[in-house]
């Protein structure tokens, strides 16, 4: 029942009538960042590649966003290396979010209007999976594309990640991070 309600809410968001499954793919222009702070100040690492897809049917909804760990660039070689090592890029090459359900938090959205959305799914980071709820915004463009943007505060240690350190521990990332995303999904 929950999946049906979630699917119908997303169908309302993207402006589709219940029909055979519609597939969407994460498109160019999508962005994914990790923001944090360290003993030296704020930092941001952005992924140059974001992939994934979603399927919306009249009774179900599923989707996944995949970000290769090696796609992260922190603007500094040592910092990029430290982040990739902390996330265990060799053993766990991707950050994955598998969508279990989503609901639009506003009724009858109009095309182009940003609507609050609550998504629930499983985030897999550095080999640890945790169920997380994400509050985001979504809108349907007139060309059929869907935009979804949001942020998720996390603690690295909740996923077994030791915050990166450099210079014999004198420069150390703090545990709290914020994952931000701005995704564009195109019908396939």
C-alpha positions as CSV (number, residue, x, y, z in Angstrom):
1,X,0.0,0.0,0.0
2,X,2.8,2.4,0.9
3,X,4.5,1.7,-2.4
4,X,1.3,2.4,-4.3
5,X,0.8,5.7,-2.5
6,X,4.4,6.6,-3.1
7,X,4.1,5.8,-6.8
8,X,0.9,7.8,-7.2
9,X,2.5,10.8,-5.5
10,X,5.5,10.7,-7.8
11,X,3.2,10.2,-10.8
12,X,1.4,13.4,-9.7
13,X,4.7,15.2,-9.4
14,X,5.9,14.3,-12.9
15,X,2.5,14.9,-14.3
16,X,1.9,11.4,-15.7
17,X,-1.4,9.5,-15.7
18,X,-1.1,5.9,-14.5
19,X,0.1,4.0,-17.5
20,X,2.7,1.4,-18.5
21,X,6.0,2.0,-16.7
22,X,7.9,5.1,-17.7
23,X,11.6,5.0,-17.5
24,X,13.8,7.9,-16.6
25,X,17.6,8.2,-16.8
26,X,19.8,10.6,-14.9
27,X,20.9,13.1,-17.6
28,X,23.8,15.5,-18.3
29,X,23.7,18.5,-16.0
30,X,23.1,16.5,-12.9
31,X,25.4,17.3,-9.9
32,X,26.4,15.6,-6.7
33,X,28.5,17.2,-3.9
34,X,29.8,16.4,-0.4
35,X,30.3,19.5,1.8
36,X,32.2,19.4,5.1
37,X,34.5,21.3,7.3
38,X,38.0,20.6,8.6
39,X,40.5,22.1,11.0
40,X,41.5,24.4,8.1
41,X,37.9,25.5,7.0
42,X,35.1,24.4,4.7
43,X,35.6,22.0,1.8
44,X,33.5,20.7,-1.1
45,X,34.1,17.6,-3.2
46,X,32.0,17.4,-6.4
47,X,31.4,14.2,-8.5
48,X,32.0,14.7,-12.2
49,X,29.8,11.7,-13.0
50,X,26.3,10.9,-11.8
51,X,24.2,8.0,-13.1
52,X,21.1,6.2,-12.4
53,X,17.5,5.5,-13.5
54,X,14.0,5.3,-12.2
55,X,10.9,3.5,-13.3
56,X,7.4,4.8,-12.5
57,X,4.4,2.6,-13.1
58,X,0.8,2.8,-12.1
59,X,1.4,0.6,-9.0
60,X,5.1,0.8,-8.3
61,X,8.2,3.0,-8.2
62,X,11.8,2.2,-8.1
63,X,15.0,4.0,-8.8
64,X,18.7,4.2,-8.1
65,X,21.3,7.0,-8.2
66,X,25.0,5.9,-8.6
67,X,28.0,8.0,-8.1
68,X,31.5,6.6,-8.8
69,X,33.8,7.4,-5.8
70,X,36.7,8.0,-8.3
71,X,34.5,10.8,-9.9
72,X,34.9,13.0,-6.8
73,X,37.2,16.0,-7.1
74,X,37.9,18.2,-4.1
75,X,40.0,20.8,-5.9
76,X,43.2,19.5,-4.3
77,X,45.0,16.3,-5.2
78,X,45.9,15.3,-1.6
79,X,42.3,16.0,-0.4
80,X,40.8,14.2,-3.4
81,X,43.1,11.2,-2.7
82,X,42.3,11.3,1.1
83,X,38.5,11.3,0.4
84,X,38.7,8.5,-2.1
85,X,40.8,6.4,0.3
86,X,38.4,7.2,3.2
87,X,35.4,6.0,1.1
88,X,37.3,2.8,0.2
89,X,37.2,3.4,-3.5
90,X,39.1,0.2,-4.3
91,X,36.7,-2.1,-2.4
92,X,33.5,0.0,-2.7
93,X,33.7,1.9,-6.1
94,X,30.3,3.5,-5.9
95,X,28.0,5.5,-3.7
96,X,24.5,4.2,-4.2
97,X,21.0,5.4,-3.2
98,X,18.2,2.9,-3.9
99,X,14.8,4.5,-3.7
100,X,12.1,2.6,-1.8
101,X,9.4,5.2,-2.1
102,X,8.7,8.9,-2.5
103,X,5.8,11.2,-1.9
104,X,5.0,14.7,-3.1
105,X,4.2,16.8,-0.1
106,X,1.9,19.2,-2.0
107,X,-1.3,18.4,-3.9
108,X,-1.7,18.7,-7.6
109,X,1.6,20.4,-8.6
110,X,1.6,22.4,-11.9
111,X,4.3,21.8,-14.5
112,X,7.4,23.8,-13.7
113,X,6.4,24.4,-10.0
114,X,8.9,23.2,-7.4
115,X,7.2,20.8,-5.0
116,X,8.5,19.4,-1.7
117,X,9.2,15.7,-1.9
118,X,10.1,13.1,0.7
119,X,12.1,10.1,-0.5
120,X,13.0,7.1,1.6
121,X,15.7,4.6,0.5
122,X,18.9,2.9,1.2
123,X,22.2,4.8,1.0
124,X,25.3,2.6,0.5
125,X,28.5,4.3,1.3
126,X,31.9,2.7,1.8
127,X,30.3,-0.8,2.2
128,X,27.7,0.2,4.8
129,X,24.0,0.5,4.0
130,X,21.7,2.7,6.0
131,X,18.0,3.5,5.4
132,X,17.7,7.3,5.1
133,X,14.9,9.8,4.5
134,X,15.6,12.7,2.2
135,X,13.6,15.9,1.9
136,X,14.0,17.4,-1.5
137,X,12.2,19.5,-4.1
138,X,11.1,18.3,-7.5
139,X,9.5,19.8,-10.6
140,X,8.5,18.6,-14.0
141,X,9.7,20.7,-17.0
142,X,7.5,21.3,-20.1
143,X,10.0,19.1,-22.1
144,X,9.1,16.0,-19.9
145,X,12.3,16.2,-17.9
146,X,12.2,16.1,-14.1
147,X,14.5,18.0,-11.7
148,X,15.1,16.9,-8.1
149,X,17.3,18.8,-5.7
150,X,18.0,18.4,-2.1
151,X,20.5,17.9,0.8
152,X,21.1,15.2,3.4
153,X,23.2,15.9,6.5
154,X,25.2,12.8,7.6
155,X,28.0,11.7,9.8
156,X,30.8,9.8,8.1
157,X,31.3,7.5,11.1
158,X,27.7,6.3,10.8
159,X,28.9,4.6,7.6
160,X,32.1,3.3,9.2
161,X,34.2,6.1,7.5
162,X,37.0,7.6,9.4
163,X,37.1,11.3,8.6
164,X,40.2,11.9,6.4
165,X,43.3,13.4,8.0
166,X,46.4,14.8,6.4
167,X,49.8,16.2,7.6
168,X,50.1,13.7,10.5
169,X,46.6,14.5,11.7
170,X,47.1,18.3,11.9
171,X,44.5,18.7,9.2
172,X,41.5,16.7,10.0
173,X,38.0,16.6,8.4
174,X,35.1,16.9,10.8
175,X,32.6,14.0,11.0
176,X,29.5,15.9,9.9
177,X,29.0,16.3,6.2
178,X,26.2,17.3,3.9
179,X,25.4,15.5,0.7
180,X,23.8,17.8,-1.9
181,X,22.3,16.8,-5.2
182,X,20.7,18.5,-8.2
183,X,19.5,15.8,-10.5
184,X,18.0,16.0,-14.0
185,X,16.1,12.9,-15.2
186,X,15.0,12.5,-18.8
187,X,12.4,10.1,-20.1
188,X,13.9,7.1,-22.0
